[in-house]
Amino acid sequence: MNNHREKILVVDDELSIRRILETRLSLVGYDVVTAGDGEEALLVYKKENPRIIILDIMMPKLDGYGVCQEIRRESDVPILMLTALGDVADRITGLELGADDYMVKPFSPKELEARIKAILRRLDRLSSSSQTSASGIISMGSIKIDTNRRQVYKHNEKIRLTGMEFSLLELLISKSGEPFSRAAILQEVWGYTPERHVDTRVVDVHISRLRSKLEEDPSNPDLILTARGTGYLFQKITENSSFE
C-alpha cells in the first residue's frame, strides 16, 4: 500500500502493544514512531511532527489526558485515544479535552487501520479544498465564519477550533436549517461507513464543544440546534445574516 509514508505516533506504556502496532502499521506503509509514557510522547511529538497520534490514556508520568491537553494548546493534529477504562464517562473525557475519536481495548488492529485511513482521507480532503475553495465569510450576530481560511471569530476575537470541530461546523452550515442524523454526521465528518458500529456520543461531545465556543448561552443554543429524534442542524442562514 502507498500511504506516502505518513508518520504516526503510537503512545502506550505496554511494550507489546507498541510493537504490535508498529509492526502492523509499518507493514501497510506508515512511518511509525513510538513513546512509552506521556512525557516521552510530548518530546517525540515535537521532534517528529506526526500526522496522527494514537494515544493511550493510562500511562505513567503524564497520562493521555495531560498529553492531549498539552498538544491541543498548539496543534490540531488528529488524536485517536485508546482506553481500557470501562466507564463511558472516562472515555468521553478524552473527547472533551480535544481528542478526535477513541477506541476501547481490546480493539481490532484492522479497525484501527480503517480509522487511520478515514482520518487521512479527511486531512487530504481539507488540504485539497483549502487550495481550491472560493467560499466566503458567513456572519451571524457576533459570529463570523471564514470557510475559506477555516477560521471562526466571536465578537471579532478568533475562536480556536480543532480540525474536526470546524469540519463538523462546516457540514452543518452547508445545509443550514436542515437536520443531519448522527449517523450521517459520522459518515460525512469522521468517514465511517453506515455498516460500522460507532458510538454516536462522539458526535454529541463535539457538538457540545462547538456550542461552548460559539454560543452566547451553550445551554440554550441559538446557532447549533438539536433536531429532536434526528440529530443536529445549524440555524437557517437568512437575509438577516450575511454571506460574502
C-alpha positions in Angstrom: 0.0 0.0 0.0 1.1 3.5 -0.7 0.4 5.8 2.2 3.1 8.3 1.3 4.9 7.2 4.4 2.6 9.2 6.6 4.1 9.5 10.1 2.1 8.1 13.0 3.0 8.4 16.7 1.9 5.5 18.8 1.9 6.2 22.6 1.3 3.3 25.0 3.1 2.2 28.2 2.7 -1.5 27.2 5.7 -2.5 25.1 3.7 -5.4 23.5 1.1 -3.1 22.1 3.7 -0.6 20.8 5.5 -3.4 19.0 2.3 -4.9 17.5 1.0 -1.6 16.2 4.5 -0.5 15.0 4.8 -3.8 13.1 1.3 -3.8 11.6 1.2 -0.1 10.6 4.7 -0.3 9.2 3.8 -3.3 7.0 0.9 -1.3 5.4 3.2 1.6 4.6 3.2 4.0 7.5 6.3 5.6 9.2 5.7 4.7 12.9 7.4 6.4 15.9 6.6 5.4 19.5 6.6 6.6 23.1 6.2 4.7 26.3 4.9 7.4 28.6 3.3 10.8 28.5 6.4 12.9 28.9 8.3 11.0 26.2 5.2 11.4 24.0 5.5 15.2 24.1 9.2 15.0 23.3 8.7 12.7 20.3 5.7 14.7 19.1 7.8 17.9 19.0 10.7 16.2 17.3 8.8 14.1 14.7 5.7 16.2 13.9 3.5 13.2 13.2 0.3 13.4 11.0 -1.7 11.3 13.5 -1.3 10.4 17.2 -2.6 7.1 18.7 -2.7 7.9 22.4 -3.3 5.6 25.4 -4.9 7.1 28.4 -3.5 5.2 31.4 0.3 5.9 31.4 3.0 6.8 33.9 4.5 10.3 34.4 1.8 12.0 32.4 -1.5 10.4 31.4 -3.2 10.6 28.0 -5.5 13.4 29.2 -2.5 15.5 30.1 -0.8 14.8 26.8 -3.9 15.7 24.8 -4.3 19.0 26.7 -0.7 20.0 26.1 -0.8 19.2 22.4 -4.1 21.0 21.9 -2.5 24.2 23.2 -0.6 24.4 20.0 -1.8 21.9 17.4 -4.9 20.4 15.8 -3.2 17.1 14.9 -5.7 14.3 14.9 -5.6 12.4 18.2 -7.2 8.9 18.5 -7.3 7.7 22.1 -7.0 4.1 23.3 -8.7 3.3 26.5 -9.1 0.2 28.7 -11.4 2.2 31.0 -14.8 0.7 31.4 -16.7 3.8 32.4 -18.1 5.7 29.4 -17.6 9.0 31.2 -13.9 8.3 31.3 -13.8 7.8 27.5 -15.8 10.9 26.9 -13.4 13.0 29.0 -10.7 12.5 26.3 -13.1 13.9 23.6 -13.9 16.8 25.8 -10.2 17.6 26.1 -9.9 17.7 22.3 -9.4 14.1 21.1 -11.0 13.4 17.7 -12.1 9.8 18.5 -11.4 6.9 20.8 -11.2 3.1 20.7 -11.7 0.7 23.6 -9.1 -2.0 24.4 -9.0 -4.8 23.4 -9.5 -3.5 19.8 -9.1 -4.9 16.3 -6.0 -3.7 14.6 -7.9 -3.8 11.3 -10.5 -1.4 12.8 -7.6 0.9 13.9 -6.2 0.8 10.4 -9.6 1.7 9.0 -9.9 4.7 11.3 -6.5 5.9 10.4 -7.4 5.7 6.7 -10.6 7.7 7.4 -8.6 10.4 9.3 -6.1 10.7 6.4 -8.9 10.9 3.8 -10.4 13.8 5.8 -7.0 15.5 6.0 -6.4 15.1 2.3 -9.9 16.5 1.6 -9.2 19.5 3.7 -5.9 20.1 2.0 -7.4 20.0 -1.5 -10.4 22.1 -0.5 -8.2 24.8 1.0 -6.3 25.1 -2.3 -9.4 25.4 -4.4 -12.1 26.8 -2.1 -13.8 30.0 -3.3 -16.2 30.3 -0.4 -16.6 33.4 1.7 -17.5 34.7 5.1 -20.7 34.0 6.9 -21.8 36.5 9.6 -24.5 35.7 12.1 -24.8 38.1 15.0 -21.5 38.1 16.9 -20.2 35.1 15.0 -18.1 35.3 11.8 -17.1 32.1 10.0 -14.4 32.2 7.3 -15.0 29.0 5.4 -12.0 29.6 3.2 -9.4 30.0 5.9 -11.3 27.7 8.3 -11.4 30.3 11.0 -14.2 31.5 13.3 -14.5 34.8 15.2 -16.7 35.7 18.1 -17.1 39.4 18.9 -14.2 39.8 16.4 -11.9 37.6 18.5 -10.6 34.4 16.9 -12.0 31.2 18.4 -9.8 28.2 18.2 -11.5 25.1 16.8 -9.9 21.7 16.1 -9.9 20.5 12.6 -12.7 18.0 13.4 -14.8 20.7 15.1 -14.5 23.0 12.1 -15.4 20.1 9.7 -18.5 19.4 11.8 -19.5 23.1 11.8 -18.8 23.3 8.0 -21.1 20.3 7.4 -24.0 21.8 9.4 -23.6 25.1 7.6 -23.5 23.5 4.2 -27.3 22.8 4.6 -28.3 25.3 7.2 -31.8 24.7 8.5 -31.8 21.0 7.5 -31.1 18.3 10.2 -28.3 15.8 10.0 -28.6 12.5 11.8 -25.7 11.4 14.0 -25.0 8.5 11.6 -24.9 10.9 8.6 -22.5 13.2 10.6 -20.2 10.3 11.4 -20.1 9.3 7.8 -19.5 12.8 6.4 -17.1 14.1 9.0 -15.4 11.1 10.5 -15.6 9.0 7.3 -17.3 6.0 8.9 -19.4 3.8 6.7 -23.0 3.2 7.8 -22.5 -0.5 8.5 -19.7 0.1 11.0 -21.0 0.4 14.6 -19.6 3.5 16.2 -20.5 5.3 19.4 -22.6 8.3 18.3 -21.7 10.1 21.5 -18.6 11.1 19.7 -20.8 13.5 17.8 -22.7 14.7 20.9 -19.4 15.6 22.6 -18.1 17.5 19.6 -21.4 19.4 19.3 -21.2 20.3 23.0 -17.7 21.6 22.5 -18.7 23.7 19.5 -21.6 25.2 21.4 -19.4 26.0 24.4 -17.1 28.0 22.0 -19.7 29.7 19.7 -23.0 30.1 21.6 -23.7 33.0 23.9 -25.6 30.6 26.2 -24.5 27.0 25.4 -27.4 25.6 27.5 -29.8 27.4 25.3 -28.2 27.5 21.8 -29.2 29.8 19.0 -26.9 28.5 16.3 -26.4 24.8 16.6 -29.8 23.3 17.3 -31.0 19.9 18.3 -33.3 18.2 15.8 -35.4 16.1 18.2 -35.3 12.4 17.3 -32.9 13.1 14.5 -29.6 14.8 15.2 -28.4 18.4 14.8 -28.8 21.4 12.5 -27.4 24.8 12.1 -29.8 27.7 12.3 -31.1 28.7 8.8 -29.0 31.3 7.2 -31.4 34.1 6.2 -31.3 37.6 4.8 -30.7 38.9 8.3 -27.4 37.0 8.1 -24.7 37.8 5.5 -22.8 35.6 3.2 -19.9 37.3 1.4 
